[in-house]
Amino acid sequence: MSLESVRADLAAKAPDLTILVTDKSSATVALAAEALGVEPGQIAKTLSVRVGDRVVLVVTKGTARLDNKKAREALGGKPRMLGAEEVVALTGHPVGGVCPFGLATPLQVYCDVSLQEYAEVWPAAGSINSSVRVTPERMAELTGATWVDVAQAPAKPEA
């Protein structure tokens, strides 16, 4: 059902985008990158978090980790990851297939600036083996997302 809600959402808002369903699981960043033949950073990872009494989605590049201080400042409170059952209930998508499209409940979406490192990114499409290729700007536009800087700075290579 979740894949179908994403199909319906994209058919209405962006009929030019095509959902790719693979034979391989794309439930983790590493599996998705392998299945799609892209860099792990190009996977648009969608995190479902509670901030105070609000639930929001934060989309980052696949290799990013939330910076607690930046996230608190940008989101207005400390983000706490939701449990799997709550994720499914609120998004309509299973863990590993969560994306900002075709949501069961309207949720505020935030896109991290780390996504802008790539011309195209691959968010999931509502199942653990589906994705959609989209520019970060288009994804933000289609979901009404707010751009934020909530990811940790990349580690500097040792000299």
N, C-alpha and C positions, 0 to 999 in steps of 0.2 A: 504493500500500500504506500509506503513512504516514497519509493522510487516513482510511483504514479503521481503523488502529490507534487514532486519536483518537476516531473514532465508537464503536468498541467500548469504549474506556475510559470515555467519557462516558455511554454507554448503561448501563454497569454502575454508575457512581458518581453520575451526575447526569442521569437520563433526561429531565428537564425542560428541559435546555439544548439549543438548536438550533444546529447548525453552518450558517453561511451561506456558500455557494459562489457567487462572483461571476464574471462574464464577464471582469472586469478583473483584472490582476495586483495582488496586495497584498504583493508581495515586499519592499517598503521601507516605512518609516513613512509617507512622503509618498504613495505609491501606495495604501497601505491606507486612510489617512485620506480620500483622494479617493474611493476605491471605496465606502467605507462612509458617507461624508457626516458624519464626526466630526472633532473636533480632533486634530491629530497627537499631542498628549499622551495622548489616550485609547487609542492603540494600545499594547498591552502588549508591549514589545520583549523578547524572550528572548535573552540572551547566553550562549553556551557557552564556559566558561573553565576553564583548568587552574590550580589553586592547589596548588603542590607536586606531590604525586603523586595528587591528587584532581581529578576533573572535576565541576563543578557548573554549575547553571543559575542565572542571575541575571535576574529579570524586573523591568524598570523601565518608567516611563512613556516613551512614544515619543520625547519630546524630551530625555530625560535623558542625561547622559554620566557615566561612572564617575569618581569622585574616587579617584585612586590611593591616597592616604593612608587615607581612610575604608574603601575596599575591602580594603586590606591588613589593617587592624585588625579589620574585621567577619568576613572570610573566613579569617583566619589565615595570610595570605601574599599575595604579589603575584599578582594574576590575569593570566593571559595568554590571549588569544583563541585558540581552536582553528582549525585550517585546515578548509576546507570538507569535505574527505574524512573527516576525523576527526569532524566534527559529524554527518554522515550516518551514519557507522558507529556512533556512540554513542547518538544520539537516535532514529535511524530517520527523521528529518525532513530535507528539503532546506533549505539556507540560504534564508531568506525565508519558510519555513513552520515554523520551529522554534517549539515551544511546550512547556509543561510537562506536557502530557497525552499518553498513549499512547506512552510512551518505549520504545525498544528495549532500553535498559539502565536499571536503576533509578539515578537520580541525585538528589543532594540539590538541592532548589530553595530559592532565596532570593528573596523579594519585597521590592523597595525601597519605602520609605515614600512615595516620590513617587507611587505608584499610588493612594494614599489621597486624593489631590486630587480624584478622580473617583468618582461614584456607580457608574458602569459603565465597564469597559475592554474592549478587543477584542484578545485574543491571537490569533495565528495558530492554525490547526487542522490542521497537518500537511502543508499544501501551499501553493503560492505564490498561491493564489486562494481561500483559505478562512479563516474567522474564527469566533469564538464570542463572544457578548456575555455578560459575567459581572461580578459585583461583585468588587472586589479581595479582599475578605474571603473570599468563596466560592472564588475561585481558589486562594488560599493554603490554605484548608481542604481542598480536593479534592486538592491536590498535597503536603500535609504540609509546606508551606513554612515557613521561618523568616523573620520580618520583620527587615530590616536597613536601615541608612541608609548607602548607598554611592554615591549620586548627588551630583554637584556642586551646590552651592547656585546658584539662579538668579542671573543677573547682575542687579545693581541698575541701574535706569534712571538715566541721567544727568540731573542737575538742570538 
